[in-house]
Amino acid sequence: MTSIESTAGGAVVLVVEDDAAIRALLASLLERNGYGVILTADGDAGLRAVAEHDPDVLLLDVGLPTIDGFEVTRRLRRNPRTRTLPIIMLTARASLDDTVRGLDAGADDFITKPFQATELLARIRSGIRMRKAILGMESAHAVVAALANAVEAKDAMTERHCQRLATMSGMLARAAEIDPEDQEAIIYGALLHDIGKIGIPEAILQKPGPLTDEEWEVVRRHPEIGEQICRPLSLSERYTPIIRHHHEHWDGTGYPNHLMGAAIPLGSRIVALADAFDAMTQDRPYRLAMSVDAALEQLRSGSGRQFDPELASLFIGIIEAETATGAPPWIAADTASSLRLLESLEHLPARR
């Protein structure tokens, strides 16, 4: 194994290539462009180099001794520590079968030898940008998880309420054929919809009986408080409207802005349905939970008044179908499962 240090402090590229001439060519090209370079000649050595050096990009030959490039890729994708590593496969055969096998194994890109230097460098830059975006998303997931857990710690009476909402809201968003990017925002909004309760006194949140009018006025501030808490977060403009408006009503009688009909953000209308259903079907200190059938009847009664009628009909159908199975997915929902739901959206095609 040979290592060439980068004088420009750039990203590190691991080259796994059994042809010594190509290895030397790639090392020279990458070093001139400010990359650190690690060179190996077979699949086993390549896997060890990934574990030891944690490179930013892997240039991987398809035809390698010991373990071929396809198997190296499969092993890296099975390891959570390397599942985001950009893998660019190098092949002398531009066959469709090789491309399909490589993509199925988990490769991100293909370059045919002999390659053009400008194209290879562009593909490397693209891979690095993509990995940064993915890692940034995972960091955002961690922040959301921490905030969702903070809500639960503040209001123990609603344990896993936000997580159940995320699951139900995600199911409704998917059934409504909403774009995956917007589904992601809806799941974030559902997880964080009650984050503003951090700013509500515990004596009110945990009061064992009905609230006074004055106490309700304090509680009704939580959507605006939640928006303020989340505003500094990256991409918050996509989900803070959901947080602010999840208590708006279809007929304009909700709060905080008395929005009406389609003026209410779509994500807020989705979260509102899941929020109402979950609240009705969970015990509270001042009342027992409703049955699922009774809660669905309340949703039907509120359709066109409190709830978007089209979404209400779709949501009721989902709940009826899932409860008939005896094990609806939201029952065991937790923060981890909600974040796995977010990860699954990367693989969905845009629908509208």
Sequence and secondary structure as in RCSB ss.txt:
>XXXX:A:sequence
MTSIESTAGGAVVLVVEDDAAIRALLASLLERNGYGVILTADGDAGLRAVAEHDPDVLLLDVGLPTIDGFEVTRR
LRRNPRTRTLPIIMLTARASLDDTVRGLDAGADDFITKPFQATELLARIRSGIRMRKAILGMESAHAVVAALANA
VEAKDAMTERHCQRLATMSGMLARAAEIDPEDQEAIIYGALLHDIGKIGIPEAILQKPGPLTDEEWEVVRRHPEI
GEQICRPLSLSERYTPIIRHHHEHWDGTGYPNHLMGAAIPLGSRIVALADAFDAMTQDRPYRLAMSVDAALEQLR
SGSGRQFDPELASLFIGIIEAETATGAPPWIAADTASSLRLLESLEHLPARR
>XXXX:A:secstr
 EEE  SS   EEEEE S HHHHHHHHHHHHHTT EEEEESSHHHHHHHHHHH  SEEEEESS SSS HHHHHHH
HHHSTTTTT  EEEEES   HHHHHHHHHHT  EEEESS  HHHHHHHHHHHHHHHHHHHHHHHHHHHHHHHHHH
HHHH GGGTTHHHHHHHHHHHHHHHTT  HHHHHHHHHHHHHTTGGGGGS HHHHT SS   HHHHHHHTTHHHH
HHHHHTTSTTGGGTHHHHHHTT  TTS  SSS   GGGS HHHHHHHHHHHHHHHTS BTTB    HHHHHHHHH
HHBTTTB HHHHHHHHHHHHHHHTTT  TTTT  HHHHHHHHHHGGGS    
